Amino acid sequence: MATEFRFCPRCATPLQSLHRYDRVRPVCPACDFVHFADPKVAVIALVIAGSAVLLVRRAVDPGKGLWSLPGGYMDAGEMPDEAVRREVREEVGLAIDVGALIAIFPMENGAGRRTGIVLAYTAAVVGANLHVQAEDDVSEAGWFGPKEIPNNLAFDSTKTLIAEWASTTNSSTNSAEKRQ
């Protein structure tokens, strides 16, 4: 959930809940400061190499111990593609080329309340080195084929994208096998 401001950051007057700009927002009665609760923005990467996808096991909450696509929060002043490259490098030490934006998912807290968005991108490894090392807030990392995906996936965004990728990859593999 966004930080709840109780006092005006400009003049320290207690804020009041008042109707401004089509909804109730924290407003300073002394200086008219209006607090706009901005959403959090996270990025994730669907990194594909051959017929495998990169997954990381989270070492921190949310989703501690579960597998997900690599990613994390954008920093202020950072563009999404920069954030995706930084997060993958921080989590597994891998350089990537960021591809297309493939989906936007709601980010929800444990109570189901929406707190932001998750931008999902395709990505490809730069060079031939596929070695990954769990770093930052990741306890494990690895490449998984469509039939090797762990059952304990975190986040609806990961579950959705992995299911779509596995379905497409299995279809492509089955078509190639039939042609042979």
VEXGUPA-928641 format. One record per atom (N, C-alpha, C): x, y, z; residue in one letter; atom name. Coordinates in steps of 0.001 Angstrom, whole numbers. Layout:
BEGIN
+---------+---------+---------+--------+-------+
|      c1 |      c2 |      c3 | lumlum | tormi |
+---------+---------+---------+--------+-------+
|       X |       Y |       Z |      A |    CA |
...
+---------+---------+---------+--------+-------+
This chain:
BEGIN
+---------+---------+---------+--------+-------+
|      c1 |      c2 |      c3 | lumlum | tormi |
+---------+---------+---------+--------+-------+
|     842 |   -1184 |       0 |      M |     N |
|       0 |       0 |       0 |      M |    CA |
|     885 |    1243 |       0 |      M |     C |
|     403 |    2302 |    -618 |      A |     N |
|    1155 |    3552 |    -677 |      A |    CA |
|    1303 |    4134 |     727 |      A |     C |
|    2346 |    4926 |     903 |      T |     N |
|    2571 |    5575 |    2180 |      T |    CA |
|    1401 |    6491 |    2491 |      T |     C |
|     916 |    6396 |    3702 |      E |     N |
|    -166 |    7273 |    4139 |      E |    CA |
|     444 |    8520 |    4771 |      E |     C |
|     263 |    9650 |    4136 |      F |     N |
|     753 |   10897 |    4684 |      F |    CA |
|    -256 |   11416 |    5700 |      F |     C |
|     247 |   11806 |    6862 |      R |     N |
|    -621 |   12397 |    7887 |      R |    CA |
|    -408 |   13900 |    7996 |      R |     C |
|     786 |   14347 |    7578 |      F |     N |
|    1110 |   15764 |    7665 |      F |    CA |
|    1598 |   16254 |    6312 |      F |     C |
|    1360 |   17516 |    6047 |      C |     N |
|    1778 |   18122 |    4788 |      C |    CA |
|    3306 |   18129 |    4702 |      C |     C |
|    3875 |   17640 |    3582 |      P |     N |
|    5337 |   17663 |    3439 |      P |    CA |
|    5888 |   19072 |    3213 |      P |     C |
|    5019 |   20024 |    2921 |      R |     N |
|    5463 |   21411 |    2704 |      R |    CA |
|    5446 |   22230 |    3989 |      R |     C |
|    4328 |   22131 |    4761 |      C |     N |
|    4185 |   23034 |    5911 |      C |    CA |
|    3886 |   22317 |    7227 |      C |     C |
|    3808 |   20996 |    7224 |      A |     N |
|    3614 |   20155 |    8419 |      A |    CA |
|    2225 |   20262 |    9051 |      A |     C |
|    1286 |   20879 |    8361 |      T |     N |
|    -103 |   20929 |    8844 |      T |    CA |
|    -739 |   19553 |    8681 |      T |     C |
|   -1547 |   19116 |    9652 |      P |     N |
|   -2234 |   17831 |    9473 |      P |    CA |
|   -3110 |   17852 |    8208 |      P |     C |
|   -3006 |   16784 |    7425 |      L |     N |
|   -3792 |   16676 |    6194 |      L |    CA |
|   -5224 |   16274 |    6510 |      L |     C |
|   -6112 |   16660 |    5622 |      Q |     N |
|   -7516 |   16280 |    5724 |      Q |    CA |
|   -7907 |   15513 |    4470 |      Q |     C |
|   -8851 |   14619 |    4607 |      S |     N |
|   -9379 |   13892 |    3451 |      S |    CA |
|  -10458 |   14745 |    2820 |      S |     C |
|  -10162 |   15288 |    1647 |      L |     N |
|  -11083 |   16183 |     952 |      L |    CA |
|  -11246 |   15741 |    -496 |      L |     C |
|  -12367 |   16117 |   -1071 |      H |     N |
|  -12650 |   15764 |   -2462 |      H |    CA |
|  -11892 |   16723 |   -3380 |      H |     C |
|  -10935 |   16180 |   -4125 |      R |     N |
|  -10151 |   16952 |   -5100 |      R |    CA |
|   -9935 |   16092 |   -6335 |      R |     C |
|  -10099 |   16696 |   -7499 |      Y |     N |
|   -9834 |   16025 |   -8775 |      Y |    CA |
|  -10564 |   14681 |   -8863 |      Y |     C |
|  -11855 |   14702 |   -8627 |      D |     N |
|  -12753 |   13561 |   -8798 |      D |    CA |
|  -12592 |   12421 |   -7799 |      D |     C |
|  -11894 |   12627 |   -6682 |      R |     N |
|  -11853 |   11601 |   -5630 |      R |    CA |
|  -11372 |   12212 |   -4318 |      R |     C |
|  -11534 |   11477 |   -3244 |      V |     N |
|  -11068 |   11945 |   -1942 |      V |    CA |
|   -9569 |   11691 |   -1848 |      V |     C |
|   -8832 |   12759 |   -1500 |      R |     N |
|   -7372 |   12691 |   -1413 |      R |    CA |
|   -6917 |   13432 |    -159 |      R |     C |
|   -5702 |   13137 |     334 |      P |     N |
|   -5141 |   13932 |    1435 |      P |    CA |
|   -4802 |   15344 |     934 |      P |     C |
|   -5363 |   16349 |    1618 |      V |     N |
|   -5184 |   17747 |    1210 |      V |    CA |
|   -4793 |   18572 |    2430 |      V |     C |
|   -3879 |   19497 |    2223 |      C |     N |
|   -3480 |   20407 |    3291 |      C |    CA |
|   -4429 |   21607 |    3310 |      C |     C |
|   -5121 |   21844 |    4425 |      P |     N |
|   -6026 |   22992 |    4490 |      P |    CA |
|   -5282 |   24327 |    4573 |      P |     C |
|   -3994 |   24304 |    4898 |      A |     N |
|   -3230 |   25542 |    5035 |      A |    CA |
|   -2622 |   26001 |    3713 |      A |     C |
|   -2021 |   25079 |    2940 |      C |     N |
|   -1317 |   25508 |    1722 |      C |    CA |
|   -1878 |   24873 |     449 |      C |     C |
|   -2933 |   24100 |     555 |      D |     N |
|   -3609 |   23440 |    -579 |      D |    CA |
|   -2779 |   22356 |   -1264 |      D |     C |
|   -1727 |   21851 |    -605 |      F |     N |
|    -996 |   20711 |   -1148 |      F |    CA |
|   -1967 |   19530 |   -1272 |      F |     C |
|   -1901 |   18830 |   -2419 |      V |     N |
|   -2712 |   17632 |   -2635 |      V |    CA |
|   -1755 |   16470 |   -2840 |      V |     C |
|   -1934 |   15424 |   -2051 |      H |     N |
|   -1092 |   14238 |   -2204 |      H |    CA |
|   -1748 |   13291 |   -3200 |      H |     C |
|   -1028 |   12983 |   -4285 |      F |     N |
|   -1466 |   12015 |   -5279 |      F |    CA |
|    -680 |   10728 |   -5027 |      F |     C |
|   -1375 |    9672 |   -4666 |      A |     N |
|    -704 |    8389 |   -4415 |      A |    CA |
|    -377 |    7750 |   -5759 |      A |     C |
|     878 |    7848 |   -6151 |      D |     N |
|    1312 |    7303 |   -7431 |      D |    CA |
|    1492 |    5790 |   -7323 |      D |     C |
|    1195 |    5077 |   -8390 |      P |     N |
|    1343 |    3619 |   -8348 |      P |    CA |
|    2809 |    3205 |   -8415 |      P |     C |
|    3097 |    2043 |   -7866 |      K |     N |
|    4407 |    1428 |   -8029 |      K |    CA |
|    4464 |     837 |   -9430 |      K |     C |
|    5635 |     844 |  -10033 |      V |     N |
|    5827 |     229 |  -11346 |      V |    CA |
|    6957 |    -782 |  -11229 |      V |     C |
|    6661 |   -2014 |  -11641 |      A |     N |
|    7671 |   -3065 |  -11675 |      A |    CA |
|    7822 |   -3542 |  -13106 |      A |     C |
|    8949 |   -4177 |  -13376 |      V |     N |
|    9234 |   -4738 |  -14694 |      V |    CA |
|    9650 |   -6187 |  -14525 |      V |     C |
|    9302 |   -7028 |  -15503 |      I |     N |
|    9756 |   -8416 |  -15522 |      I |    CA |
|   10202 |   -8755 |  -16938 |      I |     C |
|   11070 |   -9775 |  -17016 |      A |     N |
|   11606 |  -10174 |  -18315 |      A |    CA |
|   11309 |  -11639 |  -18581 |      A |     C |
|   10747 |  -11908 |  -19739 |      L |     N |
|   10581 |  -13268 |  -20241 |      L |    CA |
|   11810 |  -13527 |  -21108 |      L |     C |
|   12879 |  -14052 |  -20462 |      V |     N |
|   14150 |  -14279 |  -21141 |      V |    CA |
|   14137 |  -15702 |  -21681 |      V |     C |
|   14218 |  -15815 |  -23002 |      I |     N |
|   14178 |  -17107 |  -23680 |      I |    CA |
|   15542 |  -17369 |  -24320 |      I |     C |
|   16030 |  -18599 |  -24155 |      A |     N |
|   17250 |  -19041 |  -24830 |      A |    CA |
|   16964 |  -20435 |  -25375 |      A |     C |
|   16890 |  -20554 |  -26697 |      G |     N |
|   16515 |  -21832 |  -27304 |      G |    CA |
|   15113 |  -22208 |  -26886 |      G |     C |
|   14955 |  -23362 |  -26261 |      S |     N |
|   13627 |  -23782 |  -25805 |      S |    CA |
|   13550 |  -23745 |  -24283 |      S |     C |
|   14272 |  -22798 |  -23663 |      A |     N |
|   14263 |  -22662 |  -22205 |      A |    CA |
|   13969 |  -21222 |  -21802 |      A |     C |
|   13374 |  -21093 |  -20628 |      V |     N |
|   13055 |  -19783 |  -20075 |      V |    CA |
|   13800 |  -19632 |  -18747 |      V |     C |
|   14200 |  -18406 |  -18445 |      L |     N |
|   14918 |  -18106 |  -17212 |      L |    CA |
|   13930 |  -17851 |  -16081 |      L |     C |
|   14106 |  -18578 |  -14978 |      L |     N |
|   13312 |  -18356 |  -13773 |      L |    CA |
|   14242 |  -18161 |  -12588 |      L |     C |
|   13770 |  -17410 |  -11601 |      V |     N |
|   14527 |  -17170 |  -10379 |      V |    CA |
|   13664 |  -17540 |   -9175 |      V |     C |
|   14308 |  -18076 |   -8136 |      R |     N |
|   13595 |  -18351 |   -6885 |      R |    CA |
|   13813 |  -17148 |   -5976 |      R |     C |
|   12727 |  -16577 |   -5518 |      R |     N |
|   12779 |  -15349 |   -4732 |      R |    CA |
|   13302 |  -15622 |   -3326 |      R |     C |
|   14238 |  -14790 |   -2877 |      A |     N |
|   14807 |  -14910 |   -1534 |      A |    CA |
|   14160 |  -13931 |    -559 |      A |     C |
|   13245 |  -13111 |   -1058 |      V |     N |
|   12579 |  -12098 |    -230 |      V |    CA |
|   11086 |  -12090 |    -541 |      V |     C |
|   10312 |  -11527 |     365 |      D |     N |
|    8885 |  -11318 |     106 |      D |    CA |
|    8707 |  -10101 |    -778 |      D |     C |
|    7680 |  -10049 |   -1556 |      P |     N |
|    6607 |  -11034 |   -1671 |      P |    CA |
|    7052 |  -12264 |   -2463 |      P |     C |
|    6456 |  -13384 |   -2136 |      G |     N |
|    6730 |  -14608 |   -2881 |      G |    CA |
|    8011 |  -15317 |   -2495 |      G |     C |
|    8522 |  -15091 |   -1294 |      K |     N |
|    9771 |  -15721 |    -865 |      K |    CA |
|    9671 |  -17238 |   -1027 |      K |     C |
|   10688 |  -17824 |   -1674 |      G |     N |
|   10744 |  -19258 |   -1885 |      G |    CA |
|   10056 |  -19739 |   -3151 |      G |     C |
|    9338 |  -18867 |   -3819 |      L |     N |
|    8629 |  -19221 |   -5051 |      L |    CA |
|    9445 |  -18795 |   -6268 |      L |     C |
|    9133 |  -19390 |   -7397 |      W |     N |
|    9822 |  -19084 |   -8656 |      W |    CA |
|    9072 |  -17996 |   -9416 |      W |     C |
|    9828 |  -17133 |  -10085 |      S |     N |
|    9212 |  -16058 |  -10883 |      S |    CA |
|   10135 |  -15693 |  -12033 |      S |     C |
|    9608 |  -14889 |  -12908 |      L |     N |
|   10447 |  -14273 |  -13933 |      L |    CA |
|   11314 |  -13223 |  -13237 |      L |     C |
|   12526 |  -12997 |  -13721 |      P |     N |
|   13370 |  -11979 |  -13089 |      P |    CA |
|   12779 |  -10587 |  -13302 |      P |     C |
|   12945 |   -9746 |  -12299 |      G |     N |
|   12445 |   -8381 |  -12409 |      G |    CA |
|   12373 |   -7710 |  -11061 |      G |     C |
|   11811 |   -6517 |  -11057 |      G |     N |
|   11670 |   -5764 |   -9814 |      G |    CA |
|   11154 |   -4368 |  -10095 |      G |     C |
|   11234 |   -3541 |   -9072 |      Y |     N |
|   10714 |   -2183 |   -9163 |      Y |    CA |
|   11608 |   -1280 |  -10004 |      Y |     C |
|   10955 |    -369 |  -10728 |      M |     N |
|   11690 |     678 |  -11441 |      M |    CA |
|   12132 |    1726 |  -10436 |      M |     C |
|   13278 |    2327 |  -10686 |      D |     N |
|   13751 |    3445 |   -9874 |      D |    CA |
|   13261 |    4752 |  -10492 |      D |     C |
|   13143 |    5788 |   -9676 |      A |     N |
|   12746 |    7102 |  -10173 |      A |    CA |
|   13734 |    7545 |  -11246 |      A |     C |
|   13223 |    8075 |  -12340 |      G |     N |
|   14062 |    8567 |  -13423 |      G |    CA |
|   14546 |    7494 |  -14375 |      G |     C |
|   14164 |    6260 |  -14146 |      E |     N |
|   14620 |    5138 |  -14965 |      E |    CA |
|   13550 |    4777 |  -15990 |      E |     C |
|   13952 |    4473 |  -17196 |      M |     N |
|   13023 |    4013 |  -18221 |      M |    CA |
|   12835 |    2504 |  -18054 |      M |     C |
|   11686 |    1956 |  -18496 |      P |     N |
|   11421 |     526 |  -18293 |      P |    CA |
|   12497 |    -397 |  -18844 |      P |     C |
|   13002 |    -141 |  -20052 |      D |     N |
|   14015 |   -1039 |  -20614 |      D |    CA |
|   15304 |   -1011 |  -19791 |      D |     C |
|   15664 |     153 |  -19254 |      E |     N |
|   16830 |     250 |  -18378 |      E |    CA |
|   16599 |    -564 |  -17100 |      E |     C |
|   15396 |    -466 |  -16557 |      A |     N |
|   15064 |   -1188 |  -15322 |      A |    CA |
|   15119 |   -2701 |  -15541 |      A |     C |
|   14619 |   -3179 |  -16679 |      V |     N |
|   14650 |   -4609 |  -16978 |      V |    CA |
|   16104 |   -5091 |  -17061 |      V |     C |
|   16933 |   -4378 |  -17800 |      R |     N |
|   18349 |   -4760 |  -17911 |      R |    CA |
|   19031 |   -4765 |  -16539 |      R |     C |
|   18786 |   -3735 |  -15742 |      R |     N |
|   19400 |   -3630 |  -14411 |      R |    CA |
|   18945 |   -4778 |  -13518 |      R |     C |
|   17651 |   -5047 |  -13487 |      E |     N |
|   17131 |   -6090 |  -12607 |      E |    CA |
|   17690 |   -7467 |  -12970 |      E |     C |
|   17733 |   -7805 |  -14253 |      V |     N |
|   18259 |   -9109 |  -14659 |      V |    CA |
|   19751 |   -9203 |  -14328 |      V |     C |
|   20490 |   -8141 |  -14569 |      R |     N |
|   21921 |   -8112 |  -14238 |      R |    CA |
|   22117 |   -8261 |  -12722 |      R |     C |
|   21325 |   -7535 |  -11908 |      E |     N |
|   21452 |   -7623 |  -10451 |      E |    CA |
|   21069 |   -9011 |   -9925 |      E |     C |
|   20050 |   -9616 |  -10494 |      E |     N |
|   19539 |  -10881 |   -9965 |      E |    CA |
|   20326 |  -12099 |  -10410 |      E |     C |
|   20822 |  -12102 |  -11655 |      V |     N |
|   21493 |  -13308 |  -12161 |      V |    CA |
|   22801 |  -13033 |  -12893 |      V |     C |
|   23235 |  -11767 |  -12976 |      G |     N |
|   24504 |  -11443 |  -13615 |      G |    CA |
|   24511 |  -11612 |  -15121 |      G |     C |
|   23373 |  -11492 |  -15747 |      L |     N |
|   23240 |  -11742 |  -17183 |      L |    CA |
|   22932 |  -10443 |  -17929 |      L |     C |
|   23616 |  -10229 |  -19044 |      A |     N |
|   23320 |   -9080 |  -19914 |      A |    CA |
|   22254 |   -9497 |  -20916 |      A |     C |
|   21247 |   -8646 |  -21087 |      I |     N |
|   20152 |   -8959 |  -22010 |      I |    CA |
|   19872 |   -7797 |  -22947 |      I |     C |
|   19272 |   -8144 |  -24089 |      D |     N |
|   18654 |   -7161 |  -24966 |      D |    CA |
|   17169 |   -7208 |  -24669 |      D |     C |
|   16581 |   -6063 |  -24399 |      V |     N |
|   15157 |   -5995 |  -24078 |      V |    CA |
|   14367 |   -5894 |  -25368 |      V |     C |
|   13350 |   -6739 |  -25489 |      G |     N |
|   12504 |   -6758 |  -26674 |      G |    CA |
|   11227 |   -5971 |  -26456 |      G |     C |
|   10146 |   -6523 |  -26951 |      A |     N |
|    8854 |   -5843 |  -26945 |      A |    CA |
|    8144 |   -5934 |  -25598 |      A |     C |
|    7356 |   -4907 |  -25323 |      L |     N |
|    6415 |   -4952 |  -24203 |      L |    CA |
|    5337 |   -5952 |  -24594 |      L |     C |
|    5149 |   -7014 |  -23786 |      I |     N |
|    4186 |   -8050 |  -24168 |      I |    CA |
|    2915 |   -8033 |  -23335 |      I |     C |
|    2967 |   -7415 |  -22159 |      A |     N |
|    1753 |   -7361 |  -21332 |      A |    CA |
|    1944 |   -6369 |  -20198 |      A |     C |
|     820 |   -5899 |  -19691 |      I |     N |
|     798 |   -5066 |  -18491 |      I |    CA |
|    -161 |   -5751 |  -17525 |      I |     C |
|     338 |   -6029 |  -16316 |      F |     N |
|    -452 |   -6721 |  -15302 |      F |    CA |
|    -704 |   -5808 |  -14116 |      F |     C |
|   -1823 |   -5999 |  -13407 |      P |     N |
|   -2005 |   -5262 |  -12157 |      P |    CA |
|   -1091 |   -5848 |  -11083 |      P |     C |
|    -529 |   -4988 |  -10268 |      M |     N |
|     256 |   -5418 |   -9120 |      M |    CA |
|    -684 |   -5345 |   -7931 |      M |     C |
|    -801 |   -6439 |   -7216 |      E |     N |
|   -1733 |   -6459 |   -6095 |      E |    CA |
|   -1010 |   -6804 |   -4815 |      E |     C |
|   -1491 |   -6220 |   -3719 |      N |     N |
|    -931 |   -6605 |   -2424 |      N |    CA |
|   -1649 |   -7862 |   -1951 |      N |     C |
|   -1317 |   -8347 |    -783 |      G |     N |
|   -1902 |   -9581 |    -281 |      G |    CA |
|   -3414 |   -9543 |    -139 |      G |     C |
|   -3988 |   -8372 |      31 |      A |     N |
|   -5430 |   -8238 |     201 |      A |    CA |
|   -6154 |   -8095 |   -1135 |      A |     C |
|   -5414 |   -8175 |   -2242 |      G |     N |
|   -6033 |   -8042 |   -3552 |      G |    CA |
|   -6214 |   -6606 |   -4000 |      G |     C |
|   -5772 |   -5655 |   -3183 |      R |     N |
|   -5900 |   -4249 |   -3548 |      R |    CA |
|   -4793 |   -3903 |   -4529 |      R |     C |
|   -5130 |   -3237 |   -5611 |      R |     N |
|   -4137 |   -2874 |   -6625 |      R |    CA |
|   -3269 |   -1734 |   -6138 |      R |     C |
|   -1955 |   -1931 |   -6273 |      T |     N |
|   -1003 |    -933 |   -5800 |      T |    CA |
|     -96 |    -420 |   -6903 |      T |     C |
|    -212 |   -1001 |   -8104 |      G |     N |
|     649 |    -572 |   -9186 |      G |    CA |
|     487 |   -1466 |  -10392 |      G |     C |
|    1483 |   -1418 |  -11267 |      I |     N |
|    1459 |   -2218 |  -12491 |      I |    CA |
|    2783 |   -2933 |  -12683 |      I |     C |
|    2726 |   -4024 |  -13437 |      V |     N |
|    3907 |   -4789 |  -13803 |      V |    CA |
|    3997 |   -4777 |  -15325 |      V |     C |
|    5105 |   -4271 |  -15849 |      L |     N |
|    5347 |   -4235 |  -17285 |      L |    CA |
|    6190 |   -5452 |  -17655 |      L |     C |
|    5685 |   -6282 |  -18557 |      A |     N |
|    6382 |   -7511 |  -18943 |      A |    CA |
|    6981 |   -7346 |  -20338 |      A |     C |
|    8263 |   -7686 |  -20453 |      Y |     N |
|    9000 |   -7560 |  -21713 |      Y |    CA |
|    9609 |   -8897 |  -22120 |      Y |     C |
|    9755 |   -9093 |  -23422 |      T |     N |
|   10573 |  -10203 |  -23902 |      T |    CA |
|   12027 |   -9757 |  -23800 |      T |     C |
|   12917 |  -10727 |  -23715 |      A |     N |
|   14336 |  -10397 |  -23653 |      A |    CA |
|   15155 |  -11561 |  -24192 |      A |     C |
|   16330 |  -11234 |  -24684 |      A |     N |
|   17260 |  -12238 |  -25207 |      A |    CA |
|   18627 |  -12000 |  -24584 |      A |     C |
|   19349 |  -13068 |  -24375 |      V |     N |
|   20687 |  -12989 |  -23795 |      V |    CA |
|   21637 |  -12344 |  -24802 |      V |     C |
|   22505 |  -11466 |  -24318 |      V |     N |
|   23552 |  -10869 |  -25140 |      V |    CA |
|   24717 |  -11849 |  -25137 |      V |     C |
|   25118 |  -12310 |  -26316 |      G |     N |
|   26223 |  -13260 |  -26415 |      G |    CA |
|   25751 |  -14690 |  -26212 |      G |     C |
|   26725 |  -15586 |  -26069 |      A |     N |
|   26420 |  -17017 |  -25987 |      A |    CA |
|   26465 |  -17559 |  -24565 |      A |     C |
|   26926 |  -16758 |  -23612 |      N |     N |
|   27070 |  -17230 |  -22238 |      N |    CA |
|   25708 |  -17239 |  -21537 |      N |     C |
|   25226 |  -18416 |  -21187 |      L |     N |
|   23930 |  -18551 |  -20514 |      L |    CA |
|   24089 |  -18821 |  -19020 |      L |     C |
|   25311 |  -18720 |  -18515 |      H |     N |
|   25542 |  -18969 |  -17088 |      H |    CA |
|   24821 |  -17914 |  -16246 |      H |     C |
|   24053 |  -18382 |  -15267 |      V |     N |
|   23374 |  -17470 |  -14344 |      V |    CA |
|   23826 |  -17783 |  -12927 |      V |     C |
|   23931 |  -16749 |  -12120 |      Q |     N |
|   24359 |  -16867 |  -10732 |      Q |    CA |
|   23330 |  -16120 |   -9874 |      Q |     C |
|   22742 |  -16814 |   -8904 |      A |     N |
|   21761 |  -16172 |   -8018 |      A |    CA |
|   22448 |  -15090 |   -7192 |      A |     C |
|   21943 |  -13878 |   -7309 |      E |     N |
|   22493 |  -12730 |   -6596 |      E |    CA |
|   21343 |  -11878 |   -6078 |      E |     C |
|   21656 |  -10749 |   -5466 |      D |     N |
|   20686 |   -9758 |   -5023 |      D |    CA |
|   19591 |  -10396 |   -4164 |      D |     C |
|   18347 |  -10392 |   -4599 |      D |     N |
|   17239 |  -10936 |   -3806 |      D |    CA |
|   16734 |  -12268 |   -4358 |      D |     C |
|   17668 |  -13046 |   -4920 |      V |     N |
|   17353 |  -14338 |   -5541 |      V |    CA |
|   18181 |  -15425 |   -4856 |      V |     C |
|   17560 |  -16576 |   -4544 |      S |     N |
|   18300 |  -17678 |   -3916 |      S |    CA |
|   18738 |  -18741 |   -4921 |      S |     C |
|   18051 |  -18854 |   -6047 |      E |     N |
|   18409 |  -19797 |   -7108 |      E |    CA |
|   17991 |  -19185 |   -8442 |      E |     C |
|   18621 |  -19649 |   -9506 |      A |     N |
|   18247 |  -19228 |  -10847 |      A |    CA |
|   18550 |  -20364 |  -11795 |      A |     C |
|   17747 |  -20487 |  -12843 |      G |     N |
|   18008 |  -21539 |  -13799 |      G |    CA |
|   17168 |  -21431 |  -15047 |      G |     C |
|   17535 |  -22257 |  -16018 |      W |     N |
|   16840 |  -22333 |  -17294 |      W |    CA |
|   15931 |  -23562 |  -17265 |      W |     C |
|   14692 |  -23387 |  -17691 |      F |     N |
|   13707 |  -24460 |  -17630 |      F |    CA |
|   13030 |  -24635 |  -18978 |      F |     C |
|   12912 |  -25885 |  -19416 |      G |     N |
|   12136 |  -26199 |  -20600 |      G |    CA |
|   10658 |  -26198 |  -20256 |      G |     C |
|    9778 |  -26243 |  -21258 |      P |     N |
|    8336 |  -26149 |  -21003 |      P |    CA |
|    7787 |  -27276 |  -20122 |      P |     C |
|    8441 |  -28434 |  -20104 |      K |     N |
|    7966 |  -29546 |  -19276 |      K |    CA |
|    8687 |  -29610 |  -17932 |      K |     C |
|    9582 |  -28658 |  -17667 |      E |     N |
|   10367 |  -28643 |  -16432 |      E |    CA |
|    9986 |  -27495 |  -15496 |      E |     C |
|    8955 |  -26761 |  -15819 |      I |     N |
|    8570 |  -25576 |  -15048 |      I |    CA |
|    8167 |  -25994 |  -13631 |      I |     C |
|    8732 |  -25346 |  -12605 |      P |     N |
|    8336 |  -25664 |  -11233 |      P |    CA |
|    6845 |  -25363 |  -11005 |      P |     C |
|    6237 |  -26112 |  -10093 |      N |     N |
|    4817 |  -25891 |   -9773 |      N |    CA |
|    4598 |  -24671 |   -8899 |      N |     C |
|    5606 |  -24296 |   -8126 |      N |     N |
|    5425 |  -23217 |   -7163 |      N |    CA |
|    5865 |  -21865 |   -7744 |      N |     C |
|    5052 |  -21355 |   -8671 |      L |     N |
|    5321 |  -20064 |   -9291 |      L |    CA |
|    4673 |  -18945 |   -8477 |      L |     C |
|    5375 |  -17840 |   -8364 |      A |     N |
|    4845 |  -16649 |   -7704 |      A |    CA |
|    4164 |  -15773 |   -8754 |      A |     C |
|    3182 |  -15050 |   -8364 |      F |     N |
|    2595 |  -13970 |   -9147 |      F |    CA |
|    1800 |  -14436 |  -10370 |      F |     C |
|     653 |  -13825 |  -10557 |      D |     N |
|    -186 |  -14123 |  -11717 |      D |    CA |
|     519 |  -13786 |  -13022 |      D |     C |
|    1339 |  -12746 |  -13017 |      S |     N |
|    2048 |  -12360 |  -14241 |      S |    CA |
|    2976 |  -13485 |  -14689 |      S |     C |
|    3735 |  -14061 |  -13777 |      T |     N |
|    4630 |  -15166 |  -14122 |      T |    CA |
|    3829 |  -16373 |  -14585 |      T |     C |
|    2784 |  -16732 |  -13845 |      K |     N |
|    1964 |  -17895 |  -14200 |      K |    CA |
|    1375 |  -17750 |  -15600 |      K |     C |
|     845 |  -16576 |  -15903 |      T |     N |
|     227 |  -16331 |  -17210 |      T |    CA |
|    1250 |  -16409 |  -18335 |      T |     C |
|    2366 |  -15700 |  -18181 |      L |     N |
|    3371 |  -15656 |  -19248 |      L |    CA |
|    4036 |  -17004 |  -19460 |      L |     C |
|    4307 |  -17730 |  -18392 |      I |     N |
|    4925 |  -19049 |  -18526 |      I |    CA |
|    3956 |  -20018 |  -19196 |      I |     C |
|    2686 |  -19972 |  -18826 |      A |     N |
|    1698 |  -20858 |  -19456 |      A |    CA |
|    1590 |  -20573 |  -20952 |      A |     C |
|    1555 |  -19295 |  -21326 |      E |     N |
|    1487 |  -18932 |  -22744 |      E |    CA |
|    2749 |  -19374 |  -23478 |      E |     C |
|    3917 |  -19126 |  -22879 |      W |     N |
|    5184 |  -19522 |  -23501 |      W |    CA |
|    5255 |  -21036 |  -23652 |      W |     C |
|    4931 |  -21784 |  -22597 |      A |     N |
|    5005 |  -23247 |  -22637 |      A |    CA |
|    4057 |  -23808 |  -23687 |      A |     C |
|    2877 |  -23238 |  -23795 |      S |     N |
|    1900 |  -23685 |  -24788 |      S |    CA |
|    2426 |  -23457 |  -26203 |      S |     C |
|    2982 |  -22276 |  -26440 |      T |     N |
|    3535 |  -21949 |  -27750 |      T |    CA |
|    4755 |  -22811 |  -28059 |      T |     C |
|    5616 |  -23000 |  -27076 |      T |     N |
|    6831 |  -23797 |  -27263 |      T |    CA |
|    6473 |  -25256 |  -27517 |      T |     C |
|    5515 |  -25797 |  -26745 |      N |     N |
|    5079 |  -27179 |  -26963 |      N |    CA |
|    4459 |  -27349 |  -28343 |      N |     C |
|    3663 |  -26372 |  -28793 |      S |     N |
|    3046 |  -26429 |  -30123 |      S |    CA |
|    4103 |  -26425 |  -31212 |      S |     C |
|    5116 |  -25566 |  -31051 |      S |     N |
|    6198 |  -25489 |  -32037 |      S |    CA |
|    6986 |  -26789 |  -32078 |      S |     C |
|    7271 |  -27354 |  -30907 |      T |     N |
|    8026 |  -28602 |  -30828 |      T |    CA |
|    7240 |  -29744 |  -31449 |      T |     C |
|    5949 |  -29815 |  -31136 |      N |     N |
|    5104 |  -30875 |  -31696 |      N |    CA |
|    5000 |  -30762 |  -33209 |      N |     C |
|    4877 |  -29540 |  -33740 |      S |     N |
|    4798 |  -29341 |  -35194 |      S |    CA |
|    6097 |  -29767 |  -35860 |      S |     C |
|    7246 |  -29428 |  -35249 |      A |     N |
|    8544 |  -29790 |  -35811 |      A |    CA |
|    8729 |  -31312 |  -35806 |      A |     C |
|    8277 |  -31963 |  -34717 |      E |     N |
|    8396 |  -33414 |  -34635 |      E |    CA |
|    7537 |  -34098 |  -35691 |      E |     C |
|    6351 |  -33568 |  -35983 |      K |     N |
|    5457 |  -34150 |  -36986 |      K |    CA |
|    6042 |  -34019 |  -38385 |      K |     C |
|    6800 |  -32949 |  -38651 |      R |     N |
|    7392 |  -32749 |  -39980 |      R |    CA |
|    8550 |  -33712 |  -40236 |      R |     C |
|    9154 |  -34227 |  -39175 |      Q |     N |
|   10342 |  -35083 |  -39347 |      Q |    CA |
|    9980 |  -36502 |  -39694 |      Q |     C |
+---------+---------+---------+--------+-------+
